Amino acid sequence: MPEHLSSHHRAVLRKIFQHPVSHNIEWHDVLSLLEAVGTVERRHDGKVEVTVGSETGFFDLPEHKDTEIEAVVGIRRLLEAAGFSEAGAPD
């Protein structure tokens, strides 16, 4: 994993790649991780635009503190496409 990821970011990354999908990943933790590995732009339509490497995804802001399962799966796919895995980040 990149050295710039804190131990907290690494723990969140592991939760995102956990099978079955974790139901208790707090959105602010996911957002912090995504800001550390890419760019996050809050849009006026209630979504966030996340770019990691050359990959971009759009996610609905959650209504509660925990990230919705569908969003976790989408974020996992985005991170995988950008080269991330359970083992960590691309070199």
N, C-alpha and C positions, 0 to 999 in steps of 0.2 A: 504494500500500500504506500501511497505517497507519504513522505515524511510530514507534509503539512497537515495531514488529517490527525486530529486529536484522538485520544482513546475513545472519547464519547462519539465522535463521528464514525469511528471504526465499528463501535457497538451498534450504531444505527444501521450502518451498511450491512452488517451481519443479520440484523433483524429483517431488513428488506429482502434479503436472499433466503431467509428461513423458509423451510417447507414443513408443515403447511404454513400458509401466510399468517403472520402474527397479527392479532387483533388489537394490540395496544401500543402502536407506534404513534407517539404524539407528533402532530403536524409541525409544531415549531422545531422539533428535533430534525425532522425530514428536511424542512426548509433550510435549516442551518447547514446540514450536510450538502444539499444541492448548491447552496451559495458558495461552499468551500471548493466544490469540484467543477462548477460551471457558473452560468449567469441565470438569474431569476428575475423576471419582470412581471409585476402585478398588472393585470389588464382591467379595463373598465367593465368587462362583461362577467366579472366574478371568477375569472380563471387566472392561473399563473402560467407564463410561458417559461419553460426551462430549457436551456441549451447546455449540453455537455459535449465538448468536442464539436463534431460536426452534426450531432444529433439534437433534434428539437422535439419537445413534447408539450402538450397543453393539458393542464389538470384543473379540475374544479376545486375551489376552496372548500374545505370540509365545514360542515355545520357544527361539528363538535370538536373537542380537542384532539381526538384520535383520528388518524388517517384512515379513510375508507379502504376496504380490501381492494376494490377495483383500482384505486389510485396507487396502492402499493404495487400491484401487479404491473401497472403501466410504468411506474417509476423503475421497477426492476428491469422491464424490457428496454427502457431508455438507457439505463446504465449498462446493460449487457451489450447493446448496440454500440455504445461508446467505449467498450472494452473492459468494463468492470465485471467482476465475478464474485462468487462467494469468497474466493481467496484474496480478493482485493482489487486494486486499481491497475490499469495498464502501466507498463514501464515507461 
